[in-house]
Amino acid sequence: MTLPLSGLRVLEFTHAIMGPACGLVLADLGAEVIRVEKTPDGDDTRRLKGFGTGYYPFFNRNKKSVVVDLKSDGGREIVERLVLSADALIENFAPGTMDRLGLGYAATRAVNPRLIYCALKGFLSGPYEARVALDEVAQMMSGLAYMTGPVGQPLRAGASVIDIMGATYGAMAVILALRERDTTGQGQLVQSGLFETAAFVMGHHMAYAALSSEPIPPMPARVSAWSIYRVFACAGGEQIFVGVTSDKHWRAFCGVFGQEDLGADPRLSSNNDRIRERAWLLPRIEMLFATMTRAEALEACGRAGIPFAPVARPEDLFDDPHLNAGGYLVETEVAEGVRAKLPRLPMAMAAQRPDRGSDPPGIGADTRDVLASLGYGVEAIDALAASGAIRVTGDQASPERGE
């Protein structure tokens, strides 16, 4: 399979999630993505613990690692050659960082006018643009955390959704700019911001607020538009989400679950009727699910053809039958000797999906090969390594090995 971005070279000066996630999208679509990491130990993300443990192994497949001292003369020359050879550059450091390194948009454009420069920031231009932001900052500022938690308890989403969405919009901007370059021959600066991404996510709630005379309640306190649309506990404490969102769903639910009396009750004829009767109806449905195992409840919901889901944990996805049967997970080395199935990009083109070409690279695993592609000879590379300007050790190592 020839991937859409094959033949394009992308430089990645990134850390954490937003920048690497943008590079992941482009790499999975076929671009040669070269992570330029600091000497001597590379990106700090490789060594994070806790929730950060999964950052490097997930967001860095299909990439190359080059370790360079950007403050050395030899390192600066290498980066200048890389910029000259590249189609795009991604960075997500704090405002002003790349300019201080001599790698801002103006400096790189002077070297390569065809370069697409993607700056991923906390905020786009405006009063906040000099501020540093994180995913959680954007979730708090945009109202997303308010909408997620109970009243008075703002709660960030359980994954870095704004980082990843902002990264995806950044990748889209790169692809659009490359398309425009086909016509103009010129590169350009493209940007994506965390706060602006989070505001976009909140757009439908903003529209609701414009049409409502009351403050918008957070999701746990909302009045649902559907009479049955919530999590229920099954026998043994396992949970299932069930949605009955139409009168057709209601009739099917009552028939399959043996609740014919509810289906015939005139008080429950329409969705709005059922919402009005929720005070007694929902406890009745709770009692029903409490008598069933989750497996029984899932099977019945499937027969009824209504929306439903088991309440899963991340580790449950490894064995999900749909993800496995459809090939939506790809095996990846996540640490030395440890392999796990991780998600592909959630897209298909002509019924084909981008594959995992390579595991996340070890520290400096590709420095020697990339420098050779820039015209450096073996002796020059060895001299740069001896001076500390680069690191050439690495053997496609896991994030923890580095040697």
N, C-alpha and C positions, 0 to 999 in steps of 0.2 A: 504494500500500500504506500503510495507516494502522498505524503502529508501536505496540506495546503501551504505551510510556511517553510517547507524544505528549501535550503539554499540561502536563508536569511540568517545573519549573525546578530545576536542581541547581547549586549553587555549588561550585567546586573551588578549594581553597587547597592546592596540592600541588607536589611536585617529584619528580625522578628517575622511578621506574617505578611503584611500588605505587599511589600516588594517581592519577596519570594513567591507569593501566590500569583502575582502578575506574571512573573517569569515562568512559573509552572504551566500556566495556560498556554503561553507562547511555545514553550518547550514541547508540551504534549501535542501541539499542532504542527510540530516539525522543525521549528527554528533551532539553530545552534545557540544555546543560551550558555554564556560563560559567566560564572560567578567570580567576580574579582574580590578576593578576601584579603584581609589585613595579615601582615606577618606578626609573629611567627605561627600563631595558632588558629588563624581563620576566624570565621564568624562565631561570636559568642553564643548564638542560638544552638550550636552543636553541643553545648555543655549545660543547657538549661535543665532544671528538674521540675517536678510537679506538673502542672498543666502544660509547661513548656517542653516536656519530654518529647512530645510528638511533632513539634514544629519542623525540625530539620528533616527527619525521615519522610514526612509527608510532602512538604513543599519543594523538595529539591531533586526529585527524580528527573531523569533525562537531561541533566545539566552537566557542565564541566566546571572544575574548580581550578582557579589560578590564584596563587598567593603572592602578593606583591607589596613591597614597602612603597607606598605612594609618596613618601617624603624623601626618598633617595633619588639621585639623578638617574640611576639605571631604571628604577621603578617608574619614574615619570616618563621616560622614553618608551618603555613598554606600553604604558597606558595610552600614550599618544598614538602609537602604531595600532593598538587595538581600536581606538576611536576611529582612526582613518579607515580601518577595515570593516567597521560595523554598519549595520543598517539601522539599529535602534539601541538606545540606552535607557535603562530603568534605574531610578534611585528613589529611596524613601527615607532619607535621613532628615534630621531636623533642619528647619529653614536656615540657609546660609552655609551649611556644612560643605556642600559640594563646591560652592564658590571659593571657600577658604582653601580647598584642596586643588584649586585651579581646574575643576571639572564641572563648572556651572554651564548653563546652556550657551551663553555667549562664547565662552572659551572653546567648548567642543564644536560649536557651529563653525568657528573660525578654522578649525582643523578639517571638518567634514560637513560641508553645507547640506549634504543629503541625509544627515543623521536625523532620525526621529528621537526626540528627547522626551522621555516620559517621567514627569515628576509627580510622585505620589505623596500627598501631604495630609496634615490634619485638617487644614482649611485652605480653600482657594483664595483668590484675591479679595481683600476687604479688611475691615477692622481687626479681624482675628488672625490674619495670615501669618504673623510672626510667632504665634503661640504654638507650643508643642501639644500634640494630642495623641491619644491612644483610642483603640476601639471602644473601651469603656467610657472614656470622656465623651465621645460622640454619641453613645447610647444614652448617656445621662442628659446631654444638652439638647438632644432632638426630641425627647419625650418617649423614646422607645423603652427605656428602663422604667419610666412611670407607667407605661401601658402594660408592661410585662408583670410587674409585681403586684401584690395585694395593696389595698389603699394604705398610703403612708409608708410603704416599703418598696421603693424603687429597686428593680432587680435587673441586672444585665442578662441578655440572652445566654443560653448555655453553650454557645460556640461563638467564635470571633466573626460573626456574620457580616459586620460592617467592614472589617479588614478585607474579608474575602470578596464581598460584593464590590467594594471600591477598587480592589485589584482587578476584578473582571472588567469593570468599566474602563480601567486604565489600559488593559490589554485590547479592549475594543477600540479605544482611541488610537492605539499604536497601529492596529490593522487598518483603520480608516485613513490614518495619515500616510501609511504605506501605499494605499490605493490612490490617494491624492497625489503622492509623489510620482506615480506612474504617469500622471498628466503634466505636473509642473516641473519635475526633476529636482525639487527642493524638499528638504526636511522641514520640520517645525517642532515647536514645543507643544506637548499635550500634557494635560494634568487631570488628576482625579483626587478628590478630597474626602476624608472620612466624614466630616460634619455634613457636607452636601449630599453624600451618599445616604447617610442616616435620615436627613430631611426628606429625601426622595422616597425612602421606605415608608415614611410617615405620611405621605401625600394623601392617602385615602382617609386617614384619621383627620387631617387638616380640613378636607372637604366636608367630612361629617361635622366638624366643629363649626364651619361656616354656615351650615344648615340647621344647627341646633341652638336652642336658647339656653341649654344647660351645659355645664362643664362635662367633658368627655370622661367617662369612668375608665379606670384601668381594666384590662381583660378579666381578671378574677372577679370583678364587681359588676361586669356588664350585664345587661339584659340581652340574652342571645336572641337573634332573629329566628332561631329554630327551637321548637319545643323540647326536643331531646338532642343535646349536643354537648356531651361532657364525658368525663371519665367515671367509670363504675368499678367497684371492687367485686371480684369474683370469689368463689369459695377458695380458701387458702390464702387470700390477700392479694393475689395477682390482679392487675388492673387492665382494663380495656376501655378504649375510647369508642363511643357510638354516636353516630349522627343520623337523626331522622329528619330530613330536610324537605320532604314533600308529602302530600297526602298519599301518593303511591307508595312511598317508603313506609308510611304508617300502616297501611293495609298489609303490606308484605311482612312487616315486623310482627304485627299481631297474629297473622296466620302462621308463620314459622315458629314463633315462640309460644304458641298455644294461648294467646290472650284474646280470644274471640270476643269475650265480653267487653273488652276495651274497644275493639274495633267496631262494635255495634253501639257503643255508648254515644248518644246524640250530643253530649257535652264535649266530645272530642272529635267532632267531624272535620274541622279544619286546623291548620297549623296555629292560627291565632286563637282558636278555641282551646287548643292544648296548652298554649302558653298561659292562658288565663287560668287553667286548672292545674298548673304545675305544682301548687302547694301540696296536693294529695297524689298527683300522678307520678311525680318523680320518686317519692318514697316507695311507691308500688313497683316501679321499674328497678329501683335499688334492691328491693327484696328479691325480685326475680333473678337478677344477676348473682346475688349472694348465694343462690342455691345451685349455681352452675360452676363447673371448673372453667378456667379461661379457655382451654382447648374446646370445650363444648360450646361456649359462647362465640368464639371465633368461627367455628364451623357453621353455627346457626346464622350468624350475621352474613357469612358468605352465601348461604342458600337464599337468604332474604334479599340479597343484592343491595344492601344499604352501606353507606360509608362506615368503616370500622378500622380499628388498628389496635394491636397489642401495644402497651406502654413499654417500650424497649429501652435498653441501656446500650451504650456504644459497643460493648463487647458482643452483644447479640447479633450485630450486623455481620460478623465474620461468617456465621452459619446461615444467614438469611437465604432461603431457597431461591427467591427471585434474583437477588444480586448475584448469586453463584451460577444459576442456570443461564442467566443472560450475559455472563461474562463481564459484569460491571465492576468487578474487583480484580486487581492485578497484584500478584505476589511481589513484595518489595523487601529488601533487607532493611530492617529498622535498627538493628544493632548487630555487633559481631556474632555470627552464628544464629541470629534470630530473624526469621522471615515471617511476614504477615501479609494478609490480603488487604489492600487499601483501595479506595474508590478511584475509578477513572474520572475524566471529565464527563459531566452529565450531558453528553450530546452524542448524536450519531449522524454521519453523513453518508448518504447512499447505503444505509444499513451497515456501515462500517464505523468502528470507533478507534480513536487514537490509542496506541498501545504503549506500555512501559518499555522504552528502549534500553534504559540503564538504571541501575540503582543510584541513590544519592551518592555523590562522589566523596572520597576521602579528602583530607586537607591537602591541597596542592596536587591532587592526583593527575591533573591535566596540564600543569604548568609547562612541563617540557614540550609536550606535543603542540600546545597552542603557540608557544614561542617559536617553535620550528616553523609553524605555518606563517609566522610573521617575518621569516627570513633569518632568524638567529641560528647560528651554527652550534654544534655541540660544545666547543670550547667557550664560546661566548656565554652560553647558558650555564656552564659549570662555573665560570668566573662570576656571573651574577649571583649564583647560589652561594658561592664562597664569601661574597661580600655581604650577604644577608638581604640583598635587594629582592630576592624571590625565595620561595620554598618549593623544591621539586620532589620532596618525599611524598609518599601517599601511594596507595595501591588499590584504589576504589574502596577505601576502608569505610567502615561504618562511622556514624557520627561520634562514637566514643573512642575509636581507635586513633585515627589521625596520623598514624605512621605507616 
